[in-house]
Amino acid sequence: MKVNPEFFPLTELASRFVNQLAQCRRLGLSVLEASEHHVLIELPYSRALIGYPDTGVIHGGVITTLMDTACGCAVVCAIQQQFGSLEISPTLDLRVDYMRPAEPNKSVYGFAECYRLSSNIAFTRAIAYQDSIDKPIAHAVGAFMRISPEMVGEKFRQALLEPGHVLGPQVQSLQAESQKPGDGAAAALDVKQIVRQVTELNDFSPLLEQVPYARFIGMEASRFGDELVFRLPAKDTNIGNPVVPAIHGGVIAGFMEMSAIVQLMVFMQTSRVPKVVDFSIDYLRAGYHKDTFAECRITRQGRRVANVNINCWQTNRKQLVSTARAHFLID
């Protein structure tokens, strides 16, 4: 797709920024437009991203990754245009409201804008949609911490300024891979039967295997008495910041959301995969490129909606990487 540089002068810079993030290259994200005022990014559909196997709908964590990336990219563009400097701003918090499921086999677009820049914080908002921005799939608001240009690092600065310069691991996009016929295709699930089996065996891998997105990020789960602990092994394709390196904030959010879904399926004996209504996450420190863990607490369950708190850490439970709260539609 050709872009008129007079209308969208920052598209090339935005594309280079997104291309530095291994998770974004894996997802096949592409910047369609970028200016001081907005960024538009396309997320192609892939069966590897399905979160609801019975319908083929992609996982909410993928939408969160798209929104987080688009908002962060909008901040980069706004700072570059207003101050003529390159800054990489980590996400402080992000709230996503899911309004309708994304239709299978169609791209999702993320439109984001940085509507306020203070000396320390950048404020953003974003919409995910498919056919029309007037029919949003999800809406997000997020805050990003501004750091000095000196902290960007010379390697990352060069990568943003030089075409074809990519940092981090070599990653192939999902779209470049061949898929087996029927792989990840929509299929009816007997959720209660699967949960009963994995609980009896104390092996949750068969349950996670049913969800392509859980396989995509490499998620695992173990039960210790009445407690489920979830693990996200270090994986090159989950990297966001290639300099630290650190896990993409959207991957952490997707991991935490999927953890809450499994928690509800196991302890609430739901008859289908719970559907996320909203997800709000606070990032407390960098999620380094190493094993990451999560645990959930169901704070309230009504007849139709459940509220779950999720904590995420790496080496020490008392030093949280992030904390989140979410609502889910259950039976």
C-alpha positions as CSV (number, residue, x, y, z in Angstrom):
1,M,0.0,0.0,0.0
2,K,1.5,3.3,-1.1
3,V,1.2,6.2,1.4
4,N,1.3,9.9,0.4
5,P,4.2,11.3,2.5
6,E,2.6,14.8,2.4
7,F,-0.5,13.6,4.3
8,F,1.2,10.9,6.5
9,P,4.9,12.0,6.9
10,L,5.7,9.8,9.8
11,T,4.6,6.5,8.3
12,E,8.1,5.3,7.6
13,L,9.3,6.1,11.1
14,A,6.3,4.4,12.6
15,S,6.9,1.3,10.4
16,R,10.5,1.1,11.5
17,F,9.5,1.3,15.2
18,V,6.9,-1.4,14.9
19,N,9.3,-3.6,12.9
20,Q,11.8,-3.5,15.8
21,L,9.4,-5.4,18.1
22,A,9.7,-9.2,17.6
23,Q,6.1,-9.8,18.7
24,C,4.8,-7.3,16.1
25,R,6.9,-8.9,13.3
26,R,5.5,-12.3,14.4
27,L,1.9,-11.0,14.2
28,G,2.5,-9.4,10.9
29,L,1.5,-5.9,12.1
30,S,1.9,-3.2,9.4
31,V,1.6,0.6,9.7
32,L,-0.8,2.0,7.1
33,E,-0.7,5.7,8.2
34,A,1.2,7.8,10.7
35,S,1.2,11.5,11.5
36,E,1.6,13.7,14.4
37,H,-2.0,13.2,15.2
38,H,-2.7,9.5,14.6
39,V,-1.4,6.0,13.7
40,L,-3.3,3.3,11.8
41,I,-2.0,-0.3,12.1
42,E,-3.3,-3.5,10.4
43,L,-3.4,-6.9,12.2
44,P,-3.9,-9.7,9.7
45,Y,-6.1,-12.7,10.8
46,S,-4.4,-15.9,11.7
47,R,-5.8,-19.1,13.1
48,A,-2.8,-19.3,15.4
49,L,-4.3,-16.3,17.3
50,I,-7.7,-17.9,18.0
51,G,-8.9,-17.5,21.6
52,Y,-12.4,-19.0,21.2
53,P,-12.0,-22.3,19.4
54,D,-15.7,-22.9,18.9
55,T,-16.1,-19.6,16.9
56,G,-12.7,-18.9,15.5
57,V,-12.6,-15.5,17.1
58,I,-9.1,-14.2,18.0
59,H,-8.0,-13.8,21.6
60,G,-8.5,-10.5,23.4
61,G,-4.8,-10.4,24.2
62,V,-4.1,-10.0,20.5
63,I,-6.4,-7.0,20.4
64,T,-4.6,-5.6,23.5
65,T,-1.2,-6.1,21.8
66,L,-2.5,-4.2,18.7
67,M,-3.8,-1.3,20.8
68,D,-0.7,-1.1,23.0
69,T,1.5,-1.1,20.0
70,A,-0.6,1.6,18.2
71,C,-0.7,3.8,21.2
72,G,3.1,3.5,21.8
73,C,3.7,4.2,18.2
74,A,1.5,7.3,18.3
75,V,3.5,8.6,21.2
76,V,6.8,8.1,19.3
77,C,5.3,10.1,16.3
78,A,3.9,12.9,18.5
79,I,7.2,13.4,20.3
80,Q,9.2,13.3,17.1
81,Q,7.0,15.9,15.4
82,Q,6.7,18.3,18.3
83,F,10.2,18.1,19.8
84,G,12.3,16.6,17.0
85,S,13.6,13.8,19.2
86,L,13.3,10.0,19.5
87,E,11.9,8.7,22.7
88,I,10.7,5.2,23.6
89,S,7.9,5.4,26.2
90,P,7.0,2.3,28.3
91,T,3.4,1.7,29.0
92,L,2.2,2.7,32.5
93,D,-1.4,1.4,32.3
94,L,-3.9,0.4,29.7
95,R,-7.6,-0.2,29.9
96,V,-9.4,-2.0,27.1
97,D,-13.2,-2.3,26.7
98,Y,-14.4,-5.1,24.4
99,M,-17.6,-4.2,22.6
100,R,-18.0,-7.0,20.1
101,P,-15.9,-10.0,18.9
102,A,-13.7,-9.6,15.8
103,E,-15.1,-11.5,12.8
104,P,-12.9,-14.4,11.8
105,N,-10.9,-14.3,8.6
106,K,-10.8,-10.5,8.5
107,S,-8.1,-8.0,9.4
108,V,-8.4,-5.8,12.5
109,Y,-7.3,-2.2,12.4
110,G,-6.0,-0.2,15.3
111,F,-6.4,3.6,15.2
112,A,-4.5,5.5,18.0
113,E,-3.8,9.0,18.9
114,C,-1.6,10.7,21.5
115,Y,-4.0,13.5,22.6
116,R,-1.8,15.0,25.4
117,L,1.9,15.2,26.1
118,S,3.1,16.5,29.4
119,S,6.8,16.7,30.5
120,N,6.5,13.2,32.0
121,I,3.4,11.4,30.7
122,A,1.9,10.8,27.3
123,F,-1.9,10.1,27.2
124,T,-3.4,8.0,24.4
125,R,-6.6,6.5,23.2
126,A,-7.3,3.9,20.5
127,I,-10.1,2.1,18.7
128,A,-9.9,-1.4,17.1
129,Y,-12.3,-2.0,14.2
130,Q,-12.8,-4.0,11.0
131,D,-15.2,-2.7,8.4
132,S,-15.9,0.7,10.0
133,I,-14.4,2.8,12.8
134,D,-18.0,3.6,13.7
135,K,-18.5,-0.1,14.7
136,P,-15.6,-0.6,17.1
137,I,-14.5,-4.0,18.4
138,A,-12.7,-2.4,21.3
139,H,-11.8,0.9,22.8
140,A,-8.6,1.6,24.8
141,V,-7.0,4.4,26.9
142,G,-3.5,4.3,28.1
143,A,-0.7,6.3,29.8
144,F,2.9,6.1,28.8
145,M,6.0,7.2,30.7
146,R,8.3,9.6,28.8
147,I,12.0,8.9,29.2
148,S,14.9,11.0,28.0
149,P,16.2,10.6,24.4
150,E,19.6,9.6,25.9
151,M,18.0,6.4,27.3
152,V,16.9,5.2,23.9
153,G,20.4,3.9,23.0
154,E,22.4,4.4,19.9
155,K,21.6,1.0,18.4
156,F,17.8,1.6,18.7
157,R,18.1,5.1,17.4
158,Q,20.0,3.9,14.3
159,A,17.4,1.1,13.7
160,L,14.7,3.8,13.7
161,L,16.5,6.0,11.3
162,E,18.0,3.5,8.9
163,P,15.9,1.4,6.5
164,G,16.2,-2.4,6.9
165,H,18.0,-2.2,10.2
166,V,16.3,-4.6,12.6
167,L,17.4,-5.4,16.2
168,G,16.6,-8.5,18.2
169,P,15.9,-12.1,17.1
170,Q,15.0,-13.1,13.6
171,V,11.3,-13.7,13.5
172,Q,9.0,-14.9,10.7
173,S,5.5,-13.6,10.5
174,L,2.6,-16.0,11.0
175,Q,1.4,-15.2,7.5
176,A,4.6,-16.4,6.0
177,E,4.1,-19.9,7.4
178,S,2.0,-22.6,5.8
179,Q,-0.8,-24.0,7.9
180,K,-2.2,-27.5,7.7
181,P,-5.8,-27.8,6.4
182,G,-8.1,-27.4,9.4
183,D,-5.4,-26.3,11.8
184,G,-7.0,-24.0,14.3
185,A,-10.4,-24.2,12.5
186,A,-13.5,-23.5,14.6
187,A,-14.6,-26.6,16.5
188,A,-17.2,-27.3,19.2
189,L,-15.7,-27.9,22.6
190,D,-17.1,-29.8,25.6
191,V,-15.5,-27.4,28.1
192,K,-16.8,-29.1,31.2
193,Q,-15.6,-32.5,30.0
194,I,-12.1,-31.2,29.2
195,V,-11.8,-29.4,32.5
196,R,-12.9,-32.5,34.4
197,Q,-10.3,-34.6,32.6
198,V,-7.3,-32.2,33.1
199,T,-8.3,-31.7,36.8
200,E,-8.3,-35.4,37.5
201,L,-4.9,-35.8,35.7
202,N,-3.6,-32.6,37.2
203,D,-2.2,-31.8,33.7
204,F,-3.6,-28.7,32.1
205,S,-1.7,-28.9,28.9
206,P,-4.6,-30.6,27.0
207,L,-6.9,-27.7,27.9
208,L,-4.3,-25.1,26.8
209,E,-3.7,-27.0,23.6
210,Q,-7.3,-26.4,22.7
211,V,-6.7,-22.6,22.5
212,P,-4.3,-21.7,19.7
213,Y,-3.4,-18.3,21.3
214,A,-2.2,-20.1,24.5
215,R,0.1,-22.3,22.3
216,F,1.2,-19.2,20.3
217,I,2.6,-17.5,23.4
218,G,3.8,-20.8,25.0
219,M,1.7,-20.6,28.1
220,E,1.7,-23.4,30.8
221,A,-0.3,-24.1,34.0
222,S,0.3,-26.1,37.2
223,R,-2.0,-26.8,40.2
224,F,-0.7,-26.7,43.8
225,G,-3.6,-27.7,46.0
226,D,-6.4,-25.1,45.5
227,E,-4.0,-22.8,43.7
228,L,-3.3,-22.5,39.9
229,V,0.0,-21.0,38.9
230,F,0.5,-20.0,35.3
231,R,3.9,-19.8,33.5
232,L,5.0,-17.9,30.4
233,P,8.4,-19.3,29.4
234,A,10.9,-17.0,27.9
235,K,10.3,-16.9,24.1
236,D,12.0,-14.8,21.5
237,T,8.8,-14.1,19.6
238,N,7.2,-12.6,22.7
239,I,9.8,-9.8,22.9
240,G,8.7,-6.2,22.6
241,N,11.6,-3.9,23.6
242,P,14.7,-5.4,21.9
243,V,17.2,-3.3,23.8
244,V,16.4,-4.4,27.4
245,P,15.2,-7.0,26.1
246,A,11.7,-7.1,27.6
247,I,8.4,-8.9,26.9
248,H,5.8,-7.0,24.9
249,G,3.3,-5.4,27.2
250,G,0.5,-6.8,25.1
251,V,1.8,-10.4,25.5
252,I,1.9,-9.9,29.3
253,A,-1.7,-8.7,29.2
254,G,-2.7,-11.6,26.9
255,F,-1.0,-14.1,29.2
256,M,-2.8,-12.6,32.3
257,E,-6.2,-12.5,30.5
258,M,-5.8,-16.2,29.4
259,S,-4.8,-17.1,33.0
260,A,-8.0,-15.6,34.3
261,I,-10.1,-17.4,31.7
262,V,-8.5,-20.8,32.7
263,Q,-9.0,-19.9,36.4
264,L,-12.7,-19.4,35.7
265,M,-13.1,-22.5,33.6
266,V,-11.5,-24.7,36.3
267,F,-13.0,-23.3,39.5
268,M,-16.3,-22.0,38.3
269,Q,-17.0,-25.1,36.0
270,T,-18.2,-22.9,33.1
271,S,-19.8,-24.7,30.2
272,R,-18.0,-22.5,27.6
273,V,-14.9,-20.3,27.3
274,P,-15.6,-17.0,29.3
275,K,-15.7,-13.9,27.2
276,V,-13.7,-10.8,28.3
277,V,-15.7,-7.6,28.8
278,D,-13.0,-5.3,30.0
279,F,-9.4,-5.6,31.0
280,S,-7.4,-3.0,32.9
281,I,-3.6,-3.5,33.5
282,D,-1.0,-1.5,35.4
283,Y,2.7,-2.1,34.5
284,L,4.8,-1.8,37.6
285,R,8.3,-2.7,36.3
286,A,9.9,-4.2,33.1
287,G,9.0,-7.7,32.2
288,Y,12.4,-9.0,31.3
289,H,13.1,-11.8,28.7
290,K,12.7,-14.6,31.2
291,D,10.1,-16.9,32.7
292,T,7.0,-15.0,33.9
293,F,4.3,-16.2,36.3
294,A,0.7,-15.3,37.1
295,E,-1.9,-16.2,39.7
296,C,-5.6,-15.2,39.8
297,R,-8.2,-14.5,42.4
298,I,-11.9,-14.5,41.6
299,T,-13.2,-11.6,43.6
300,R,-16.8,-11.8,42.6
301,Q,-19.0,-14.1,40.6
302,G,-22.5,-13.3,39.6
303,R,-24.9,-15.3,37.5
304,R,-23.5,-13.8,34.3
305,V,-20.4,-11.8,35.1
306,A,-17.3,-12.6,37.1
307,N,-14.5,-10.2,38.3
308,V,-11.0,-11.5,38.4
309,N,-7.8,-9.9,39.8
310,I,-4.5,-11.1,38.3
311,N,-0.9,-10.6,39.5
312,C,2.2,-11.2,37.4
313,W,5.8,-11.6,38.6
314,Q,9.1,-13.1,37.6
315,T,11.7,-13.8,40.3
316,N,9.8,-12.7,43.4
317,R,6.1,-12.7,44.0
318,K,6.5,-9.5,46.1
319,Q,8.0,-7.7,43.2
320,L,5.1,-7.6,40.7
321,V,5.7,-7.0,37.0
322,S,2.0,-6.0,36.5
323,T,-1.4,-6.3,38.1
324,A,-4.7,-6.4,36.3
325,R,-8.5,-6.6,36.8
326,A,-11.0,-7.9,34.4
327,H,-14.7,-8.7,33.9
328,F,-15.8,-11.8,32.0
329,L,-19.2,-13.0,30.8
330,I,-19.6,-16.6,31.9
331,D,-22.6,-18.9,31.2
